[in-house]
């Protein structure tokens, strides 16, 4: 089921209510909020969600996800006010210290690699921690830029990402796409495979 025009208008009004002008958002953030979020919100499969990284543009996310168990994680304590009431102040390398193994349905890690998480070893550790915390068939939505200035490590060099399998994201009918050519932002949809 896709969002109706009236649902999109209601979302836009809610953003305006929080002082967020969607015209100032980048294309990748618009895709996240207007295509990816609606799918997660409507799906019963994703009830326990972790969003990594908070800033002014995430202020309204907890309200959007009010009918889900929505968590945020951010290392900078000054950005905690932009997170969920279920907010954790820590590095994403430590996700598995805060959540039981196989306990999260979805983790959204958008704009973190190359924007704070710049050490390839930490990137590996983050992916391992995510893998531990996601349930089997749990979804990782990974957003990253490929501009040289914001690419401390090419995404295909992260060995721990091989623990995941591609997931064809239904609204987009792909498991990877470039959402904004200006900043060379990509989204990758991958899941934790079920082990027998």
C-alpha positions, 0 to 999 in steps of 0.5 A: 500500500502506498501513501495517498496524496492526503497522507503526504500532505499531512506529513508535509504539514507535520514537518512545517509544524516542526519548522522543517522546510522540505525544500531545503532537504537534499534529495537523499533525505527526501527519498528517505522520508517520503519513500523509505519511511512510509514503507517501514511505517506501514509494514508489520515486519518492522516494529523495533527500529534503530535510527543512527545519527541525530541532528535538526532534521531528525527532530520529527522522526520520533513522532513519525514513528510513534506507533513503533518502538523507535530508538535513536543513537548518536555519539554527540550528547549535544544532539540528543534533543533531536532523538527519540525518548528512547535515545542512546548516547554512544558510538554505533560501534557499540550497538550490540552493547545496547540491544540483545542479539537478534532483537532489532527489526530494522537499523537505518544508518544513513550519512554516518560513514564518512561523516563522523565514522571515518575509521575503516576498523570502526566501520567494520566493527559497526557492521558486525555489531549491527549484524549481531543486533538484527534479527534474522531477515532484519533490514539494514538501510545503509546510506553513504556518499561516494565522493572522495572527500566523504569516503574514508573506505569504499563500501565494498571494502567493508568485509563485514557487509558480506555477512548480509544479503541484498534485499529488494526494497519493494517501493523501489524494486531494487537493493541499491540506488543512487538517490542524489548524483550531486553528493553521490549518495547511495542507499543500499538495502541488505538483510541478515540472512536466516541461518539453519 
